[in-house]
Amino acid sequence: MNGILLVAKERGMTSHDVVHLVRKRFAEQRVGHAGTLDPIASGLLVLFLGRATKFVKYFMDHDKTYEAEITVGIATDTDDATGTITASLACDGLDPAVIDAALGRFVGASLQQPPAYAAIKVAGHKLYEYARKNMPIPDVAPRGIEIYRLERTSAPIATDGQCRFTFRAAVSKGTYIRSLCRDLGTDLGYPATMSALRRVASGAFSIEDAMSLSDLETGEIRLLDPLLVLRFPRVILDAGQEFKAKNGAFLPLSVFPGTEDAIVLDHEGRPLAVYEYDAVKKVMRLSVML
C-alpha cells in the first residue's frame, strides 16, 4: 500500500490511535502524517503509507482550515475544554456585531503565544510534559502566524453565564486555534476557551474526500498518488543525465525550467526522483529517490 490516505478522525481519539489502526489494517508499518490533531479535535488527517512516506516533508507547511466552537466566560489551563478552569466571568450575551468586529482584528499576520499544553519542545521536553509534572513551564516566545479568513458561523447563545458561538478559520502552519480562542476572549473582555474543533482542509485536501474509520474496515480504499498531488514540473532526462539521477548525482540547473522542485523522468517518461535546488552549489540535487 503506497499513497496518501485521507482519514476523518473522530473526537476522543488520538492521532496515534488512527495511525495504529491503519498500520494494523494494511499490515504496513511505514505510516506518516502531515500534522496531528489533539484528542478533543476531529476531522482531517493526511496519512502517508509505504513509499509515500518519503513525501511527508512536502506537505508539512500547508495552510489549514478549521471549524471551531468557543466558550466565552471561562478560561482553562490548556486553553480548551479538557483543562481545569482557571478563571471565570459571567457572560450573559454578546452582540454579533461586536464579535464580528473582534474576529476582523485577528485577520492578517501577527505573533501568537502558544498554549502552555503544547507539543513544542524546550530542552528536550514538550511543554505539556512540564505542565503535567507540575514543573515550571519554560517561556516560549510568540510565534509568527497568519490568519487568512476568520468568520463567525453561528449566532452566539448564552447559557448559565457562558456564551458560545462557532467560527471558521483559514490559517497558516503553526497557528493554534486554542490560543486564538483564548486571545479572542481577551479582546471581547472575557476569559474564553476552545470547546470543539474540526479540521476541514489541509492544503489541497478536504474532509469531504476523507474516509471514516468504518470505511477503512469495510470500504474500498482510496489512495492518492503524491506525485500527482504535488504538481511539480516534470523533466525528461537524456541517457547521461538519467544515469546520474539513478545514482543520486547533481544535475545542472540548465536541465530544469527553474529552481523549483521538479520530478525527473527517464527516457520512457517514468518518474525517477524529485530534485531540489542547491543554493550553495548552484545545481539541482537529489531530494527523493522514487
C-alpha positions, 0 to 999 in steps of 0.5 A, a space after each residue: 500500500 503506497 499513497 496518501 490516505 485521507 482519514 476523518 478522525 473522530 473526537 476522543 481519539 488520538 492521532 496515534 490511535 488512527 495511525 495504529 489502526 491503519 498500520 494494523 489494517 494494511 499490515 504496513 508499518 511505514 505510516 506518516 502524517 502531515 500534522 496531528 490533531 489533539 484528542 478533543 479535535 476531529 476531522 482531517 488527517 493526511 496519512 502517508 503509507 509505504 513509499 509515500 512516506 518519503 513525501 511527508 516533508 512536502 506537505 508539512 507547511 500547508 495552510 489549514 482550515 478549521 471549524 471551531 466552537 468557543 466558550 466565552 466566560 471561562 478560561 482553562 489551563 490548556 486553553 480548551 475544554 479538557 483543562 481545569 478552569 482557571 478563571 471565570 466571568 459571567 457572560 450573559 450575551 454578546 452582540 454579533 456585531 461586536 464579535 464580528 468586529 473582534 474576529 476582523 482584528 485577528 485577520 492578517 499576520 501577527 505573533 501568537 503565544 502558544 498554549 502552555 499544553 503544547 507539543 513544542 519542545 524546550 530542552 528536550 521536553 514538550 511543554 505539556 510534559 512540564 505542565 503535567 509534572 507540575 514543573 515550571 513551564 519554560 517561556 516560549 516566545 510568540 510565534 509568527 502566524 497568519 490568519 487568512 479568513 476568520 468568520 463567525 458561523 453561528 449566532 452566539 447563545 448564552 447559557 448559565 453565564 457562558 456564551 458560545 458561538 462557532 467560527 471558521 478559520 483559514 490559517 497558516 502552519 503553526 497557528 493554534 486555534 486554542 490560543 486564538 480562542 483564548 486571545 479572542 476572549 481577551 479582546 471581547 473582555 472575557 476569559 474564553 476557551 476552545 470547546 470543539 474543533 474540526 479540521 476541514 482542509 489541509 492544503 489541497 485536501 478536504 474532509 469531504 474526500 476523507 474516509 471514516 474509520 468504518 470505511 477503512 474496515 469495510 470500504 474500498 480504499 482510496 489512495 492518492 498518488 503524491 506525485 500527482 498531488 504535488 504538481 511539480 514540473 516534470 523533466 525528461 532526462 537524456 541517457 547521461 543525465 538519467 544515469 546520474 539521477 539513478 545514482 543520486 548525482 547533481 544535475 545542472 540547473 540548465 536541465 530544469 525550467 527553474 529552481 523549483 522542485 521538479 520530478 525527473 523522468 527517464 527516457 520512457 517518461 517514468 518518474 525517477 526522483 524529485 530534485 531540489 535546488 542547491 543554493 550553495 552549489 548552484 545545481 539541482 540535487 537529489 531530494 527523493 529517490 522514487 
